[in-house]
Amino acid sequence: IASIRRDVGALLSNRCYVWMLLGMTFMGSNIWATGSWTPTFFQRVHGLTMAEAATIIGPSRGILGGVGILLGGLLVDRLRKSQLRWRVGIPAIACLAVGPAELLFLLGEETAIWVLGFAAASFFTLLHQGPIYAAVVNVVEPGQRALAIAVLLFGGGLVGNIIGPTAVGVLNDLLAPQYGLSAIRYSLLLIALTPLCAGICFWQGSPLFGRSANEDV
């Protein structure tokens, strides 16, 4: 236990890594909350059946999300040495783009508006993952890489899975007496906030990554 505590402490003394860990945790909260509550949102706000919701969620999250993941990897692989900070800067911009897209999705009344918002959010939501996991292995010692990835997964997976859906559920219960079925629309505004926080975290880490990566090249 003492050894694990020491190794984790060494990771958390790395400012660039901490910013990326925070960003991944915020995005994990967004991803898990979206996955848990979007079908409910479609039912309560737009009156869709589960089957109808699936025809929107599946193609958007599956196809557009997959394209976003691939594009994120392609973009950072083509960066020059003088542009290394953008390996974290590009994920930051992608996350910042998720927030407005989520607002269009949640607050749009016309079908074309909220479908466009959902499609854009689906595209940008996972774009950060490949670049951030690749960036992490460049800012920690070789002997820390497996642990660094494990802690990142802990933040984005476990912590995000607990905080994101739970926060939306609690807020929905608080708002339900006033807004009824529409409370889910306003409680889900949290998923428009978390990617903005993630984008800020990644942006804070990007110049630190640029300096660290340049030192190693």
Buried (B, 14 or more C-beta within 10 A) or exposed (E): EEEEEEBBEBBEEBEBBBBBBBBBBBBBBBBBBBBBBBBBBBBBBBEBEEEEBEEBBEEBBEEBBEBBBEBBBEBBEEBEEEEBBBBBBBBBBBBBBBBBBBBBBBBBEEEEEBBBBBBBBBBBBBBBBBBBBBBBEBBBEEEBBEBBBEBBBBBBBEBBBEBBBBBBBEBBEEBBEEBEEBBBBBBBBBBBBBBBBBBBBBBBBBEBBBEBBEEEE
